[in-house]
Amino acid sequence: MYLREMESAPELISFAERFIRNFQAGNANAIIDAIAKEPESLLIGTDDAEWYEGFEVISAYLQMFMGETQSRDDLKGTEVEIDKILAWKEGTVGCITAHFKYSVPYSGEHSGRVTLVVHEEGAHWRVVNWHGSIAVTNEAMWGHPLETSVEEYLALVTDFELPIAARANDGTVAIMFTDVVGSTALMEELGEERWIQVLHDHSETVRRQTSLFGGVVVKGQGDGSMLAFPALGSAAACAVALLLAVREGSDGVTLQVRIGIHVGNATSEGGDFFGRTVIVAARLSSAANGGEILVSQSAREQLGGAYPTGVSRTLSLKGLAGTYEAFPLLWQ
């Protein structure tokens, strides 16, 4: 029953990104402000002794911890790369999980994980339970070292096909297509070697943003991608984040990317999706202009005004009978 009431929460993904960035920057005041001012608030770390109960205790610990880390020369220059954030909510309660990599000058790269249970207090979300840990390769959750790697286990299960966790509880899926406009001309202008690097960087940006918003990259198609999300709001938020990221450019090249989004039922087989929902999303992407997100009428209705839209366009979509109403998502 509870799973059916839970929904994906793009706003909590943004909350987690800010939380991690503030922690990286040593902004103790911002982190402390994000903690619920309750005696039951809890912070748990990797070490057995890292168990801090109550807002006052957590606040004092964070002031001490961040003051110390900011003063140490061997920790300066630490970089953090967020790999994935998943976030769900039910009413005023939410759960966030994040995986990230951080690079420390004196000890190299490490992996970290954080789980946040948050509660909505007025206009703000605040953390009531925070569990952070450092990932250890091949270490089982009960502390017993594993002699077989995860990759070896998967290789043993030859008939196992990893499912695409992209469906909502009602069986629907939000499909998004992205496409780089004028890719052939760009390849001619930049030269093949440089163009391949730009495409590689762009693909990494797509993968990173998709992962952050809880989606999956179904397949890459050279200069385009097909993505799937269990929640339409997450797909829309990812589309906006992707265009913002692309606008910053890569290797001195700013790409023009067009995006189409549709939501509905789709047949899944062999790690792929098929059907009208997929075709409509693909055709919307082809009809969009560079830097534009086109959503179908049903997608616009389901978004419920979460994102403003422009004037509708009546389109004839290749291979589909009739006409379709499409709406540009106003993201800039």
C-alpha positions in Angstrom: 0.0 0.0 0.0 2.7 2.5 0.9 4.7 2.0 -2.3 1.7 3.0 -4.3 1.4 6.3 -2.4 5.1 7.1 -2.7 6.2 9.3 -5.6 9.5 10.4 -7.1 10.7 13.7 -5.7 12.9 15.9 -8.0 12.9 18.7 -5.4 14.6 16.3 -3.0 17.3 15.5 -5.6 18.0 19.2 -5.8 18.0 19.4 -1.9 20.6 16.5 -1.8 22.8 18.1 -4.4 22.9 21.4 -2.4 23.5 19.4 0.8 26.5 17.5 -0.6 28.0 20.6 -2.2 27.6 22.6 1.1 29.3 19.7 2.9 32.1 19.7 0.4 32.6 23.5 0.8 32.7 23.2 4.6 29.6 25.4 4.9 28.7 24.3 8.5 25.9 26.9 8.9 24.1 25.7 5.8 24.3 22.0 6.8 23.2 22.7 10.4 20.3 24.8 9.1 19.2 21.7 7.1 19.0 19.5 10.2 15.7 19.1 12.1 15.9 20.9 15.4 14.7 17.8 17.3 16.1 15.7 20.1 15.5 12.6 18.0 17.5 13.8 15.0 20.3 11.3 14.3 23.7 11.4 12.5 25.5 8.0 11.9 28.9 7.7 10.3 31.2 4.8 9.3 33.0 4.3 12.6 31.2 2.5 15.4 31.6 5.6 17.6 30.0 7.9 15.1 26.5 8.0 16.5 25.2 11.5 17.3 21.7 12.0 18.7 19.9 15.3 19.0 20.2 18.6 17.2 22.5 20.2 19.8 24.9 17.3 19.7 24.9 17.1 15.9 25.4 20.8 15.6 28.4 20.8 17.9 29.9 17.9 16.1 29.5 19.5 12.7 31.0 22.8 13.8 34.0 20.9 15.2 34.4 18.5 12.3 34.1 21.1 9.5 36.3 23.6 11.4 39.0 20.9 11.6 38.8 19.7 8.0 38.8 23.2 6.6 42.0 24.0 8.5 44.0 21.0 7.3 46.2 21.6 4.3 46.2 17.9 3.3 42.4 18.1 2.8 42.4 21.2 0.7 41.5 20.6 -3.0 39.2 17.7 -2.2 36.9 17.2 -5.1 33.4 15.5 -5.1 31.6 14.0 -8.1 28.0 13.0 -7.5 27.3 9.8 -9.3 23.6 9.1 -8.5 20.8 10.4 -6.4 17.4 8.7 -5.8 14.6 10.4 -3.9 11.1 9.5 -3.0 8.5 11.1 -0.8 5.1 10.4 0.7 3.3 13.4 2.1 5.7 15.4 4.3 8.3 12.6 4.6 11.0 11.8 2.1 14.0 9.4 1.6 17.1 10.3 -0.3 20.0 8.0 -1.2 23.2 9.2 -2.9 26.4 7.7 -4.2 29.4 9.9 -4.9 33.1 9.8 -5.4 35.6 12.1 -3.7 39.2 12.7 -4.4 41.6 13.6 -1.5 45.0 14.9 -2.6 47.0 12.7 -0.1 45.0 9.4 -0.5 43.4 9.4 -3.9 39.8 8.5 -4.9 37.2 7.1 -2.6 33.5 6.2 -2.8 30.9 7.5 -0.4 27.2 6.8 0.3 24.7 8.9 2.1 21.0 8.2 3.1 18.8 11.1 4.3 15.4 10.8 5.9 13.8 14.2 5.6 10.7 15.9 6.9 8.9 18.9 5.3 8.7 21.8 7.7 6.8 24.6 6.2 8.7 25.7 3.1 11.8 23.7 3.9 12.9 20.0 4.0 15.0 19.1 7.0 17.1 16.0 7.8 15.9 13.9 10.7 18.2 10.9 10.0 21.5 11.1 8.2 23.7 8.0 7.6 27.0 8.5 5.8 29.6 5.8 5.0 32.7 5.0 3.0 32.3 2.2 0.5 34.7 -0.8 0.9 35.3 -3.0 -2.1 33.9 -6.6 -1.7 32.8 -6.1 1.9 29.4 -7.6 2.7 26.9 -5.6 4.7 27.6 -7.8 7.8 31.4 -7.1 7.7 32.4 -10.4 6.3 34.9 -10.0 3.4 33.6 -11.4 0.1 36.0 -13.7 -1.9 33.9 -13.4 -5.1 33.3 -10.0 -6.7 29.9 -8.8 -7.7 31.0 -9.0 -11.4 31.9 -12.7 -10.9 28.5 -13.4 -9.4 26.7 -11.8 -12.3 28.8 -13.8 -14.8 27.7 -17.0 -13.1 24.0 -16.2 -13.5 24.1 -16.4 -17.3 20.4 -16.3 -17.8 19.8 -13.3 -15.6 18.7 -10.1 -17.3 18.9 -6.9 -15.3 15.5 -5.3 -15.3 14.9 -1.7 -16.3 13.6 -0.1 -13.1 11.9 2.7 -15.0 8.2 1.9 -14.6 5.8 3.7 -12.3 3.7 1.6 -10.0 0.8 1.9 -12.4 2.9 0.4 -15.2 3.4 3.7 -17.1 6.8 5.0 -18.1 8.0 8.5 -19.1 10.1 8.2 -22.3 12.5 11.0 -23.3 14.6 11.3 -26.5 17.5 13.7 -26.9 19.1 14.7 -30.2 22.1 17.0 -31.1 21.0 19.4 -33.8 23.4 19.8 -36.8 25.7 17.0 -35.7 27.0 16.3 -39.2 27.9 19.9 -39.9 29.6 20.0 -36.5 31.7 16.9 -37.3 32.8 18.5 -40.5 33.7 21.8 -38.7 35.5 20.2 -35.7 37.1 17.2 -37.4 36.3 13.6 -36.5 38.7 13.2 -33.6 37.6 16.3 -31.8 33.9 15.6 -32.6 34.2 12.1 -31.1 35.5 13.6 -27.9 32.7 16.2 -27.7 30.2 13.4 -28.3 31.8 11.3 -25.5 31.6 14.3 -23.1 28.0 14.9 -24.1 27.1 11.2 -23.5 28.7 11.3 -20.1 26.6 14.4 -19.3 23.4 12.7 -20.4 24.3 9.6 -18.3 25.1 11.6 -15.2 22.0 13.8 -15.3 19.7 10.8 -16.1 21.2 8.9 -13.1 20.8 11.9 -10.8 17.1 12.1 -11.6 16.4 8.4 -11.1 16.2 7.4 -14.8 18.0 4.9 -17.0 19.7 5.4 -20.4 17.9 2.8 -22.5 20.3 3.3 -25.4 22.6 5.8 -27.0 22.3 6.5 -30.7 25.5 8.4 -31.5 24.4 12.0 -31.1 21.1 11.1 -29.4 19.8 9.1 -26.5 16.6 7.3 -25.4 15.9 7.6 -21.7 13.2 6.2 -19.4 11.9 7.4 -16.0 9.4 6.0 -13.5 8.1 9.5 -12.8 7.2 12.2 -15.4 8.3 15.0 -13.1 11.8 13.5 -12.9 12.0 13.3 -16.7 11.0 17.0 -17.0 13.5 18.0 -14.3 16.2 16.0 -16.0 15.5 17.6 -19.4 15.9 21.1 -17.9 19.1 20.1 -16.0 20.5 18.5 -19.2 19.9 21.7 -21.3 21.4 23.8 -18.5 24.5 21.6 -18.4 24.8 21.6 -22.2 24.6 25.3 -22.3 27.9 25.5 -20.4 29.6 23.8 -23.4 32.3 21.2 -23.7 35.9 21.8 -25.0 34.8 25.2 -26.3 31.8 23.8 -28.1 28.2 24.5 -27.2 25.8 22.0 -28.5 22.1 22.6 -29.5 20.1 19.7 -28.1 16.4 19.1 -28.7 14.2 16.9 -26.4 10.9 15.2 -26.7 8.9 13.7 -23.8 5.8 11.5 -23.7 4.3 9.3 -21.0 2.2 6.1 -21.2 2.4 2.4 -21.4 5.2 0.7 -23.3 6.2 -2.9 -24.0 9.6 -3.8 -22.5 11.8 -6.6 -23.9 15.5 -7.3 -23.8 16.3 -4.1 -21.9 14.4 -1.9 -24.4 11.0 -0.3 -24.7 8.6 -0.4 -27.7 5.2 0.9 -28.7 3.3 4.1 -29.4 4.7 5.9 -26.3 8.2 5.5 -27.6 7.4 6.5 -31.1 5.5 9.7 -30.0 8.5 10.7 -27.8 10.9 10.2 -30.6 8.8 12.2 -33.1 8.5 15.0 -30.6 12.2 15.2 -30.3 12.6 15.4 -34.1 10.0 18.2 -34.2 11.7 20.3 -31.5 14.1 23.1 -32.1 17.6 23.3 -30.7 17.4 24.1 -27.0 13.7 23.2 -26.8 11.8 20.6 -24.8 8.6 19.4 -26.4 6.1 17.5 -24.3 2.9 15.8 -25.4 -0.5 17.0 -24.3 -1.0 14.1 -21.9 2.5 14.8 -20.4 1.6 18.5 -20.0 -1.7 17.6 -18.2 0.1 15.1 -15.9 2.7 17.7 -15.0 -0.1 19.8 -13.6 1.5 23.2 -14.1 4.7 22.2 -12.4 6.5 23.7 -15.4 5.1 26.6 -17.5 4.5 25.8 -21.2 4.4 27.9 -24.3 1.8 28.0 -27.1 0.8 24.6 -28.4 1.8 23.3 -31.8 -0.3 21.0 -33.9 2.0 18.4 -35.4 1.6 15.5 -37.8 4.0 12.8 -36.5 5.6 10.5 -39.1 4.1 7.1 -39.1 1.2 8.0 -36.8 -2.4 8.8 -37.9 -4.0 12.1 -37.0 -2.4 15.2 -35.4 -0.9 15.7 -32.0 -0.7 18.8 -29.7 2.8 19.5 -28.5 3.9 22.1 -25.9 7.3 23.7 -25.4 8.5 23.5 -21.8 9.6 27.0 -20.8 12.8 26.3 -18.9 15.0 29.4 -19.4 
